């Protein structure tokens, strides 16, 4: 019986953190895509919005991950 709970616990652990990784990737890609589209629309030669929104996406995804990790550790 204990083995079944351990396997369920491991599966839950992997499910939580793999979905967190996917969510982080989506945040970063959304920032990069949005920045690229803004740069195309404004027809700028240097991709300012792509760089800024990609970095912002990375920072936001890290903050999101930290918040989620602390939330799951409290349980």
N, CA, C and O atoms as CSV, one atom per row, in Angstrom:
chain,resi,resn,atom,element,x,y,z
A,1,UNK,N,N,0.820,-1.194,0.000
A,1,UNK,CA,C,0.000,0.000,0.000
A,1,UNK,C,C,0.865,1.260,0.000
A,1,UNK,O,O,0.541,2.255,-0.648
A,2,UNK,N,N,1.979,1.194,0.746
A,2,UNK,CA,C,2.857,2.349,0.832
A,2,UNK,C,C,3.506,2.642,-0.522
A,2,UNK,O,O,3.712,3.803,-0.875
A,3,UNK,N,N,3.828,1.590,-1.280
A,3,UNK,CA,C,4.431,1.782,-2.595
A,3,UNK,C,C,3.485,2.529,-3.528
A,3,UNK,O,O,3.918,3.370,-4.315
A,4,UNK,N,N,2.211,2.226,-3.439
A,4,UNK,CA,C,1.233,2.894,-4.294
A,4,UNK,C,C,1.167,4.383,-3.961
A,4,UNK,O,O,1.092,5.220,-4.861
A,5,UNK,N,N,1.194,4.712,-2.674
A,5,UNK,CA,C,1.173,6.126,-2.284
A,5,UNK,C,C,2.445,6.834,-2.721
A,5,UNK,O,O,2.403,7.991,-3.139
A,6,UNK,N,N,3.585,6.137,-2.625
A,6,UNK,CA,C,4.844,6.734,-3.072
A,6,UNK,C,C,4.819,7.014,-4.565
A,6,UNK,O,O,5.273,8.069,-5.009
A,7,UNK,N,N,4.293,6.077,-5.343
A,7,UNK,CA,C,4.204,6.272,-6.785
A,7,UNK,C,C,3.253,7.410,-7.131
A,7,UNK,O,O,3.523,8.196,-8.038
A,8,UNK,N,N,2.132,7.498,-6.401
A,8,UNK,CA,C,1.190,8.592,-6.636
A,8,UNK,C,C,1.821,9.914,-6.252
A,8,UNK,O,O,1.615,10.922,-6.927
A,9,UNK,N,N,2.586,9.918,-5.175
A,9,UNK,CA,C,3.259,11.130,-4.735
A,9,UNK,C,C,4.284,11.591,-5.774
A,9,UNK,O,O,4.377,12.780,-6.080
A,10,UNK,N,N,5.047,10.643,-6.310
A,10,UNK,CA,C,6.028,10.980,-7.333
A,10,UNK,C,C,5.344,11.475,-8.603
A,10,UNK,O,O,5.800,12.436,-9.223
A,11,UNK,N,N,4.271,10.830,-8.982
A,11,UNK,CA,C,3.543,11.237,-10.174
A,11,UNK,C,C,2.980,12.644,-10.005
A,11,UNK,O,O,3.038,13.458,-10.926
A,12,UNK,N,N,2.443,12.922,-8.840
A,12,UNK,CA,C,1.910,14.261,-8.563
A,12,UNK,C,C,3.027,15.299,-8.615
A,12,UNK,O,O,2.849,16.386,-9.165
A,13,UNK,N,N,4.179,14.957,-8.039
A,13,UNK,CA,C,5.337,15.848,-8.055
A,13,UNK,C,C,5.740,16.180,-9.486
A,13,UNK,O,O,5.918,17.351,-9.824
A,14,UNK,N,N,5.885,15.155,-10.335
A,14,UNK,CA,C,6.277,15.370,-11.725
A,14,UNK,C,C,5.208,16.129,-12.504
A,14,UNK,O,O,5.537,16.958,-13.353
A,15,UNK,N,N,3.954,15.863,-12.231
A,15,UNK,CA,C,2.873,16.559,-12.930
A,15,UNK,C,C,2.871,18.046,-12.595
A,15,UNK,O,O,2.708,18.889,-13.477
A,16,UNK,N,N,3.053,18.357,-11.330
A,16,UNK,CA,C,3.038,19.759,-10.901
A,16,UNK,C,C,4.191,20.528,-11.539
A,16,UNK,O,O,3.993,21.603,-12.104
A,17,UNK,N,N,5.391,19.972,-11.446
A,17,UNK,CA,C,6.554,20.722,-11.910
A,17,UNK,C,C,6.736,20.674,-13.423
A,17,UNK,O,O,7.348,21.582,-13.985
A,18,UNK,N,N,6.238,19.669,-14.089
A,18,UNK,CA,C,6.304,19.698,-15.550
A,18,UNK,C,C,5.274,20.687,-16.108
A,18,UNK,O,O,5.541,21.358,-17.105
A,19,UNK,N,N,4.119,20.779,-15.482
A,19,UNK,CA,C,3.150,21.779,-15.934
A,19,UNK,C,C,3.654,23.185,-15.630
A,19,UNK,O,O,3.375,24.118,-16.383
A,20,UNK,N,N,4.391,23.346,-14.539
A,20,UNK,CA,C,4.987,24.637,-14.218
A,20,UNK,C,C,6.003,25.035,-15.288
A,20,UNK,O,O,6.053,26.196,-15.694
A,21,UNK,N,N,6.805,24.086,-15.742
A,21,UNK,CA,C,7.789,24.363,-16.789
A,21,UNK,C,C,7.107,24.758,-18.101
A,21,UNK,O,O,7.572,25.658,-18.800
A,22,UNK,N,N,6.025,24.094,-18.424
A,22,UNK,CA,C,5.288,24.430,-19.643
A,22,UNK,C,C,4.687,25.830,-19.541
A,22,UNK,O,O,4.720,26.594,-20.505
A,23,UNK,N,N,4.144,26.162,-18.385
A,23,UNK,CA,C,3.573,27.492,-18.186
A,23,UNK,C,C,4.645,28.571,-18.277
A,23,UNK,O,O,4.404,29.642,-18.833
A,24,UNK,N,N,5.821,28.296,-17.736
A,24,UNK,CA,C,6.922,29.257,-17.830
A,24,UNK,C,C,7.329,29.468,-19.289
A,24,UNK,O,O,7.572,30.598,-19.713
A,25,UNK,N,N,7.402,28.387,-20.044
A,25,UNK,CA,C,7.769,28.494,-21.458
A,25,UNK,C,C,6.735,29.297,-22.238
A,25,UNK,O,O,7.088,30.087,-23.114
A,26,UNK,N,N,5.473,29.096,-21.924
A,26,UNK,CA,C,4.410,29.836,-22.614
A,26,UNK,C,C,4.514,31.326,-22.315
A,26,UNK,O,O,4.304,32.147,-23.209
A,27,UNK,N,N,4.832,31.689,-21.085
A,27,UNK,CA,C,4.976,33.103,-20.719
A,27,UNK,C,C,6.117,33.742,-21.507
A,27,UNK,O,O,5.966,34.843,-22.037
A,28,UNK,N,N,7.254,33.058,-21.585
A,28,UNK,CA,C,8.411,33.601,-22.300
A,28,UNK,C,C,8.128,33.706,-23.798
A,28,UNK,O,O,8.446,34.719,-24.420
A,29,UNK,N,N,7.537,32.673,-24.373
A,29,UNK,CA,C,7.233,32.687,-25.807
A,29,UNK,C,C,6.200,33.762,-26.130
A,29,UNK,O,O,6.295,34.418,-27.167
A,30,UNK,N,N,5.221,33.948,-25.260
A,30,UNK,CA,C,4.218,34.996,-25.492
A,30,UNK,C,C,4.867,36.377,-25.494
A,30,UNK,O,O,4.522,37.225,-26.316
A,31,UNK,N,N,5.799,36.602,-24.582
A,31,UNK,CA,C,6.501,37.883,-24.558
A,31,UNK,C,C,7.332,38.093,-25.809
A,31,UNK,O,O,7.330,39.182,-26.383
A,32,UNK,N,N,8.039,37.065,-26.232
A,32,UNK,CA,C,8.875,37.180,-27.430
A,32,UNK,C,C,8.020,37.386,-28.678
A,32,UNK,O,O,8.340,38.217,-29.528
A,33,UNK,N,N,6.943,36.632,-28.780
A,33,UNK,CA,C,6.067,36.776,-29.945
A,33,UNK,C,C,5.401,38.155,-29.974
A,33,UNK,O,O,5.327,38.799,-31.021
A,34,UNK,N,N,4.922,38.593,-28.817
A,34,UNK,CA,C,4.299,39.914,-28.747
A,34,UNK,C,C,5.279,41.021,-29.096
A,34,UNK,O,O,4.923,41.967,-29.799
A,35,UNK,N,N,6.505,40.913,-28.614
A,35,UNK,CA,C,7.527,41.902,-28.941
A,35,UNK,C,C,7.876,41.906,-30.418
A,35,UNK,O,O,8.060,42.961,-31.025
A,36,UNK,N,N,7.965,40.709,-30.990
A,36,UNK,CA,C,8.272,40.626,-32.419
A,36,UNK,C,C,7.171,41.264,-33.260
A,36,UNK,O,O,7.445,41.978,-34.225
A,37,UNK,N,N,5.931,40.999,-32.881
A,37,UNK,CA,C,4.814,41.580,-33.637
A,37,UNK,C,C,4.772,43.103,-33.492
A,37,UNK,O,O,4.474,43.807,-34.456
A,38,UNK,N,N,5.068,43.616,-32.294
A,38,UNK,CA,C,5.125,45.069,-32.113
A,38,UNK,C,C,6.241,45.685,-32.948
A,38,UNK,O,O,6.054,46.732,-33.568
A,39,UNK,N,N,7.400,45.034,-32.964
A,39,UNK,CA,C,8.500,45.545,-33.773
A,39,UNK,C,C,8.167,45.523,-35.258
A,39,UNK,O,O,8.528,46.446,-35.989
A,40,UNK,N,N,7.485,44.483,-35.708
A,40,UNK,CA,C,7.071,44.422,-37.118
A,40,UNK,C,C,6.075,45.533,-37.427
A,40,UNK,O,O,6.164,46.193,-38.462
A,41,UNK,N,N,5.131,45.729,-36.519
A,41,UNK,CA,C,4.092,46.732,-36.733
A,41,UNK,C,C,4.671,48.136,-36.767
A,41,UNK,O,O,4.256,48.962,-37.580
A,42,UNK,N,N,5.637,48.412,-35.882
A,42,UNK,CA,C,6.265,49.729,-35.836
A,42,UNK,C,C,7.392,49.879,-36.855
A,42,UNK,O,O,7.873,50.988,-37.088
A,43,UNK,N,N,7.814,48.775,-37.461
A,43,UNK,CA,C,8.873,48.741,-38.479
A,43,UNK,C,C,10.179,49.338,-37.964
A,43,UNK,O,O,10.808,50.161,-38.629
A,44,UNK,N,N,10.575,48.907,-36.759
A,44,UNK,CA,C,11.841,49.358,-36.197
A,44,UNK,C,C,12.956,48.451,-36.688
A,44,UNK,O,O,12.754,47.255,-36.900
A,45,UNK,N,N,14.139,49.037,-36.867
A,45,UNK,CA,C,15.272,48.247,-37.353
A,45,UNK,C,C,15.882,47.397,-36.234
A,45,UNK,O,O,16.288,46.261,-36.475
A,46,UNK,N,N,15.948,47.930,-35.029
A,46,UNK,CA,C,16.442,47.161,-33.890
A,46,UNK,C,C,15.245,46.618,-33.112
A,46,UNK,O,O,14.326,47.378,-32.810
A,47,UNK,N,N,15.228,45.347,-32.783
A,47,UNK,CA,C,14.059,44.735,-32.131
A,47,UNK,C,C,13.951,45.076,-30.627
A,47,UNK,O,O,14.162,44.214,-29.774
A,48,UNK,N,N,13.627,46.309,-30.329
A,48,UNK,CA,C,13.558,46.783,-28.945
A,48,UNK,C,C,12.486,46.026,-28.160
A,48,UNK,O,O,12.757,45.497,-27.082
A,49,UNK,N,N,11.297,45.978,-28.693
A,49,UNK,CA,C,10.201,45.333,-27.974
A,49,UNK,C,C,10.421,43.821,-27.837
A,49,UNK,O,O,10.025,43.230,-26.833
A,50,UNK,N,N,11.035,43.208,-28.814
A,50,UNK,CA,C,11.327,41.784,-28.711
A,50,UNK,C,C,12.267,41.512,-27.545
A,50,UNK,O,O,12.037,40.598,-26.754
A,51,UNK,N,N,13.313,42.300,-27.444
A,51,UNK,CA,C,14.282,42.133,-26.360
A,51,UNK,C,C,13.637,42.428,-25.009
A,51,UNK,O,O,13.767,41.642,-24.070
A,52,UNK,N,N,12.953,43.545,-24.914
A,52,UNK,CA,C,12.371,43.965,-23.633
A,52,UNK,C,C,11.284,42.996,-23.176
A,52,UNK,O,O,11.271,42.592,-22.013
A,53,UNK,N,N,10.391,42.624,-24.052
A,53,UNK,CA,C,9.297,41.738,-23.650
A,53,UNK,C,C,9.771,40.305,-23.409
A,53,UNK,O,O,9.167,39.586,-22.614
A,54,UNK,N,N,10.831,39.885,-24.075
A,54,UNK,CA,C,11.387,38.564,-23.784
A,54,UNK,C,C,12.015,38.544,-22.392
A,54,UNK,O,O,11.801,37.606,-21.623
A,55,UNK,N,N,12.779,39.566,-22.076
A,55,UNK,CA,C,13.376,39.655,-20.737
A,55,UNK,C,C,12.286,39.781,-19.681
A,55,UNK,O,O,12.372,39.152,-18.626
A,56,UNK,N,N,11.275,40.578,-19.950
A,56,UNK,CA,C,10.159,40.708,-19.018
A,56,UNK,C,C,9.442,39.371,-18.839
A,56,UNK,O,O,9.041,39.029,-17.726
A,57,UNK,N,N,9.280,38.620,-19.913
A,57,UNK,CA,C,8.661,37.295,-19.832
A,57,UNK,C,C,9.480,36.337,-18.988
A,57,UNK,O,O,8.923,35.549,-18.223
A,58,UNK,N,N,10.802,36.397,-19.121
A,58,UNK,CA,C,11.675,35.549,-18.311
A,58,UNK,C,C,11.545,35.894,-16.836
A,58,UNK,O,O,11.419,35.007,-15.993
A,59,UNK,N,N,11.577,37.177,-16.529
A,59,UNK,CA,C,11.457,37.615,-15.130
A,59,UNK,C,C,10.094,37.227,-14.558
A,59,UNK,O,O,10.010,36.729,-13.435
A,60,UNK,N,N,9.038,37.452,-15.319
A,60,UNK,CA,C,7.700,37.099,-14.839
A,60,UNK,C,C,7.542,35.594,-14.652
A,60,UNK,O,O,6.894,35.148,-13.706
A,61,UNK,N,N,8.131,34.814,-15.551
A,61,UNK,CA,C,8.011,33.360,-15.407
A,61,UNK,C,C,8.780,32.863,-14.183
A,61,UNK,O,O,8.332,31.932,-13.515
A,62,UNK,N,N,9.920,33.463,-13.883
A,62,UNK,CA,C,10.667,33.083,-12.684
A,62,UNK,C,C,9.891,33.452,-11.429
A,62,UNK,O,O,9.816,32.665,-10.486
A,63,UNK,N,N,9.315,34.642,-11.420
A,63,UNK,CA,C,8.504,35.048,-10.266
A,63,UNK,C,C,7.288,34.142,-10.090
A,63,UNK,O,O,6.928,33.787,-8.967
A,64,UNK,N,N,6.666,33.774,-11.194
A,64,UNK,CA,C,5.531,32.856,-11.152
A,64,UNK,C,C,5.946,31.498,-10.596
A,64,UNK,O,O,5.236,30.904,-9.785
A,65,UNK,N,N,7.108,31.012,-11.042
A,65,UNK,CA,C,7.593,29.715,-10.569
A,65,UNK,C,C,7.894,29.746,-9.077
A,65,UNK,O,O,7.560,28.807,-8.355
A,66,UNK,N,N,8.515,30.808,-8.620
A,66,UNK,CA,C,8.824,30.934,-7.192
A,66,UNK,C,C,7.537,30.940,-6.371
A,66,UNK,O,O,7.443,30.269,-5.343
A,67,UNK,N,N,6.553,31.701,-6.832
A,67,UNK,CA,C,5.273,31.755,-6.113
A,67,UNK,C,C,4.605,30.387,-6.062
A,67,UNK,O,O,4.086,29.986,-5.020
A,68,UNK,N,N,4.616,29.672,-7.179
A,68,UNK,CA,C,3.994,28.348,-7.221
A,68,UNK,C,C,4.745,27.339,-6.357
A,68,UNK,O,O,4.126,26.507,-5.694
A,69,UNK,N,N,6.055,27.407,-6.360
A,69,UNK,CA,C,6.845,26.486,-5.540
A,69,UNK,C,C,6.567,26.708,-4.070
A,69,UNK,O,O,6.385,25.747,-3.322
A,70,UNK,N,N,6.530,27.967,-3.641
A,70,UNK,CA,C,6.224,28.249,-2.234
A,70,UNK,C,C,4.803,27.834,-1.875
A,70,UNK,O,O,4.550,27.373,-0.762
A,71,UNK,N,N,3.880,27.996,-2.813
A,71,UNK,CA,C,2.505,27.617,-2.567
A,71,UNK,C,C,2.391,26.100,-2.362
A,71,UNK,O,O,1.638,25.641,-1.503
A,72,UNK,N,N,3.142,25.327,-3.154
A,72,UNK,CA,C,3.077,23.872,-3.051
A,72,UNK,C,C,3.858,23.348,-1.857
A,72,UNK,O,O,3.556,22.266,-1.354
A,73,UNK,N,N,4.858,24.093,-1.393
A,73,UNK,CA,C,5.626,23.667,-0.236
A,73,UNK,C,C,4.830,23.856,1.057
A,73,UNK,O,O,5.055,23.147,2.039
A,74,UNK,N,N,3.904,24.810,1.053
A,74,UNK,CA,C,3.090,25.048,2.258
A,74,UNK,C,C,2.112,23.909,2.498
A,74,UNK,O,O,1.710,23.662,3.635
A,75,UNK,N,N,1.724,23.208,1.419
A,75,UNK,CA,C,0.733,22.133,1.546
A,75,UNK,C,C,1.306,20.924,2.201
A,75,UNK,O,O,0.603,19.929,2.384
